[in-house]
Amino acid sequence: MTRANHDSATRSAEPGASLPRPRDSSAFKRGAILVAAIAACVFNGCGAARPSKYYQLTLASDAARVQTGDPAPVTLLVGDLMASHLYRDDRIVYSSGGTQMGTYEYQRWAEPPTEMVEGILLRELRASGRYNAVYTHRSNVNGDFLLRGRLFDFKEVSGGSIVARVTFELEMRDLKNGATVWNHYYSHDEAVDGKDVPAVVAALDKNVQRGVKEVVASLDQYFVSHPAK
C-alpha cells in the first residue's frame, strides 16, 4: 500500500471522519414530480390564458319610431338602478332556482346589467317622442320627474328547463313636491332556446326589451290620465 493510500485509509477509519452520504431520495422524488408537472403542462397547453367573451343588450333604433300626438311638457330624469353587487359587476349570473347563485368567469357583460338597463330605458323614453326631454339624473339638468328603481333578478335559472329571469321595480317621483306618483313592477321568465350562454344572453335581451316597453307604455298612460300643467 502506498503512503497516500495508507493515510487516506487511516483518516477514513478515524472517529469523526466524514463518510459518503446516501443519496437524498426525497429530493429525487420532488425533482421527478416537478419534471412530470412541467411535461403535463406543456402537453395540455398550460400558460395559454382562456379568452373572455363579452355580450351586450340590443339598443333599439330611434329611426324606426313614429311619434303620435304632442309630447307631454315635462322633462324626465332617469336615475340609477339599485341592485345587488352581482348585478353591478360584469359577470353573467346563474342559479339552479334555489338560494345559491354563481357567476361565469369567462362569459361577461360589456357593462354591468344595471347600467345596460338604464341605457335602454333612457333610449326608449327618448325615442317615444312623448316628452319634451329625457336625461340621466347624473346630467345635472333640472327635471320635473325622476325615475328610479331596483333590479332584483337578471340571471339564468336552470331546473326542469332553462329560463332567463328579469325582475325590477321602478317608481317616479314628482320633483316639485317629492311625492311618488307612479310605480311599475316587472317580473318575467323568458324561455331559453338552447343550452349555451349566447342563448341565455339572447333570452335576457328579449326579456329586458319586453319589460322596458311595458314601462314606456305605462308611463305614457300615466301622463294621458294626469296631464302636466
C-alpha positions as CSV (number, residue, x, y, z in Angstrom):
1,M,0.0,0.0,0.0
2,T,1.4,3.5,-0.8
3,R,1.6,6.1,1.8
4,A,-1.1,8.2,0.3
5,N,-3.4,5.3,0.2
6,H,-2.5,4.3,3.7
7,D,-3.1,7.9,5.1
8,S,-6.4,8.0,3.3
9,A,-7.5,4.7,4.8
10,T,-6.3,5.8,8.2
11,R,-8.3,9.1,8.0
12,S,-11.4,7.2,7.0
13,A,-11.2,4.9,9.9
14,E,-10.7,7.7,12.5
15,P,-13.6,8.7,14.7
16,G,-15.5,11.7,13.3
17,A,-14.2,11.3,9.8
18,S,-16.6,12.2,7.0
19,L,-18.4,9.3,5.4
20,P,-20.1,9.2,1.9
21,R,-23.7,10.4,2.3
22,P,-26.5,8.3,0.9
23,R,-28.5,9.9,-2.0
24,D,-31.4,12.1,-0.8
25,S,-34.4,10.1,-2.1
26,S,-37.0,12.8,-1.1
27,A,-35.2,15.4,-3.2
28,F,-35.1,13.0,-6.1
29,K,-38.8,12.4,-5.8
30,R,-39.5,16.1,-5.7
31,G,-37.5,16.6,-8.9
32,A,-39.3,13.8,-10.7
33,I,-42.7,15.3,-9.7
34,L,-41.6,18.7,-11.0
35,V,-40.5,17.3,-14.3
36,A,-43.7,15.4,-14.7
37,A,-45.8,18.5,-13.9
38,I,-43.9,20.6,-16.5
39,A,-44.4,17.9,-19.1
40,A,-48.1,17.7,-18.4
41,C,-48.5,21.5,-18.5
42,V,-46.7,21.7,-21.9
43,F,-48.9,18.8,-23.2
44,N,-52.2,20.4,-22.0
45,G,-51.3,23.9,-23.1
46,C,-50.8,25.4,-19.6
47,G,-49.9,29.1,-19.7
48,A,-52.4,29.9,-22.6
49,A,-54.9,32.2,-21.0
50,R,-58.5,31.3,-21.8
51,P,-60.1,34.3,-23.6
52,S,-63.2,36.0,-22.1
53,K,-66.3,36.6,-24.2
54,Y,-68.4,39.7,-23.8
55,Y,-72.0,40.3,-24.5
56,Q,-74.3,43.4,-24.7
57,L,-78.0,44.1,-24.9
58,T,-79.7,45.4,-28.0
59,L,-80.3,49.1,-28.4
60,A,-83.5,49.9,-30.3
61,S,-83.2,52.1,-33.4
62,D,-84.6,55.6,-32.9
63,A,-85.2,56.0,-36.6
64,A,-87.9,53.3,-36.7
65,R,-90.2,55.2,-34.3
66,V,-93.2,57.2,-35.3
67,Q,-94.4,59.9,-32.9
68,T,-98.1,60.3,-32.5
69,G,-99.6,63.3,-30.6
70,D,-97.9,66.2,-28.9
71,P,-95.2,65.4,-26.3
72,A,-96.0,66.0,-22.6
73,P,-94.5,69.3,-21.5
74,V,-92.2,67.6,-18.9
75,T,-88.5,66.7,-18.5
76,L,-87.9,63.2,-17.2
77,L,-84.7,62.2,-15.4
78,V,-83.6,58.6,-15.4
79,G,-81.8,57.8,-12.1
80,D,-79.5,54.9,-11.1
81,L,-80.8,51.4,-10.6
82,M,-80.0,49.9,-7.3
83,A,-79.1,46.2,-7.2
84,S,-77.0,43.5,-5.5
85,H,-73.3,43.8,-6.2
86,L,-73.7,40.8,-8.5
87,Y,-75.7,42.9,-11.0
88,R,-73.3,45.9,-10.6
89,D,-70.5,43.6,-11.8
90,D,-69.9,42.4,-15.4
91,R,-70.1,38.6,-14.8
92,I,-73.1,36.7,-16.0
93,V,-75.1,35.2,-13.1
94,Y,-76.7,31.8,-13.0
95,S,-78.7,29.8,-10.4
96,S,-80.5,26.5,-10.1
97,G,-83.7,28.1,-8.9
98,G,-82.8,27.9,-5.2
99,T,-80.9,30.3,-3.0
100,Q,-77.5,29.6,-4.4
101,M,-76.1,31.6,-7.3
102,G,-72.8,31.6,-9.2
103,T,-71.1,33.6,-12.0
104,Y,-69.4,32.6,-15.2
105,E,-65.7,33.5,-15.1
106,Y,-65.1,33.9,-18.9
107,Q,-68.6,34.9,-20.0
108,R,-69.2,38.6,-19.2
109,W,-71.3,41.6,-20.0
110,A,-69.8,44.6,-21.8
111,E,-71.3,46.7,-19.0
112,P,-72.9,45.9,-15.6
113,P,-76.6,44.9,-16.0
114,T,-77.8,48.0,-14.1
115,E,-76.1,50.3,-16.5
116,M,-77.3,48.4,-19.6
117,V,-81.0,48.5,-18.4
118,E,-80.7,52.2,-17.5
119,G,-79.3,52.9,-21.0
120,I,-82.1,51.0,-22.8
121,L,-84.8,52.7,-20.7
122,L,-83.3,56.1,-21.5
123,R,-83.1,55.4,-25.2
124,E,-86.7,54.0,-25.3
125,L,-88.1,57.0,-23.5
126,R,-86.3,59.5,-25.8
127,A,-87.4,57.5,-28.9
128,S,-91.0,57.5,-27.8
129,G,-91.2,61.3,-28.5
130,R,-93.7,61.6,-25.7
131,Y,-91.7,64.0,-23.6
132,N,-90.0,67.4,-24.0
133,A,-86.7,65.9,-22.9
134,V,-85.2,62.8,-21.2
135,Y,-81.9,62.9,-19.4
136,T,-79.9,60.9,-16.9
137,H,-80.0,62.1,-13.3
138,R,-76.2,62.5,-13.4
139,S,-76.5,65.2,-16.1
140,N,-77.4,67.8,-13.5
141,V,-80.3,69.0,-15.7
142,N,-83.3,70.3,-13.8
143,G,-86.2,67.9,-14.4
144,D,-89.8,67.6,-13.5
145,F,-89.9,63.9,-12.6
146,L,-87.3,61.4,-11.5
147,L,-87.4,57.7,-12.4
148,R,-85.5,55.3,-10.1
149,G,-85.8,51.7,-9.0
150,R,-84.2,48.4,-8.2
151,L,-83.1,45.5,-10.3
152,F,-83.8,42.2,-8.4
153,D,-83.1,39.5,-11.0
154,F,-81.0,39.4,-14.1
155,K,-79.9,35.8,-14.5
156,E,-80.0,32.3,-15.9
157,V,-82.2,29.9,-13.9
158,S,-81.8,26.2,-14.6
159,G,-84.1,23.4,-13.4
160,G,-86.6,21.4,-15.5
161,S,-85.8,23.9,-18.2
162,I,-83.6,27.0,-18.6
163,V,-85.1,30.4,-18.4
164,A,-83.8,34.0,-18.3
165,R,-85.3,35.8,-15.3
166,V,-85.6,39.6,-15.2
167,T,-87.2,41.3,-12.2
168,F,-87.2,45.0,-11.5
169,E,-89.4,47.7,-9.9
170,L,-89.5,51.4,-10.9
171,E,-91.1,54.4,-9.4
172,M,-91.5,58.0,-10.5
173,R,-91.2,61.0,-8.1
174,D,-92.6,64.4,-8.7
175,L,-89.6,66.7,-8.1
176,K,-91.8,69.7,-7.3
177,N,-93.4,68.2,-4.2
178,G,-91.3,65.0,-3.6
179,A,-94.4,62.7,-3.9
180,T,-94.2,59.3,-5.6
181,V,-96.8,59.4,-8.3
182,W,-96.2,56.2,-10.3
183,N,-94.7,52.8,-9.9
184,H,-94.3,49.7,-12.0
185,Y,-93.3,46.1,-11.1
186,Y,-92.0,43.7,-13.8
187,S,-91.1,40.1,-13.4
188,H,-90.9,37.6,-16.2
189,D,-89.1,34.3,-17.1
190,E,-88.2,34.1,-20.8
191,A,-87.6,30.6,-22.2
192,V,-84.0,30.0,-23.4
193,D,-83.8,28.4,-26.8
194,G,-80.6,26.5,-26.3
195,K,-78.2,25.3,-23.6
196,D,-75.3,27.7,-24.0
197,V,-74.5,31.2,-22.7
198,P,-75.3,33.0,-26.0
199,A,-78.8,31.6,-25.9
200,V,-79.2,32.8,-22.3
201,V,-78.0,36.3,-23.3
202,A,-80.5,36.4,-26.2
203,A,-83.3,35.5,-23.9
204,L,-82.3,38.1,-21.3
205,D,-82.1,40.7,-24.0
206,K,-85.6,39.8,-25.2
207,N,-86.9,39.9,-21.6
208,V,-85.4,43.4,-21.0
209,Q,-86.9,44.8,-24.2
210,R,-90.3,43.4,-23.2
211,G,-90.0,44.9,-19.7
212,V,-88.9,48.3,-20.9
213,K,-91.7,48.5,-23.4
214,E,-94.2,47.8,-20.6
215,V,-92.6,50.7,-18.6
216,V,-92.8,53.1,-21.5
217,A,-96.4,52.2,-22.2
218,S,-97.4,52.6,-18.5
219,L,-95.7,56.0,-18.2
220,D,-97.5,57.1,-21.4
221,Q,-100.8,56.1,-19.9
222,Y,-100.0,57.9,-16.6
223,F,-99.4,61.2,-18.4
224,V,-102.5,60.8,-20.5
225,S,-104.5,60.4,-17.3
226,H,-102.6,63.1,-15.4
227,P,-101.8,65.9,-18.0
228,A,-98.9,68.0,-16.9
229,K,-99.9,71.7,-16.3
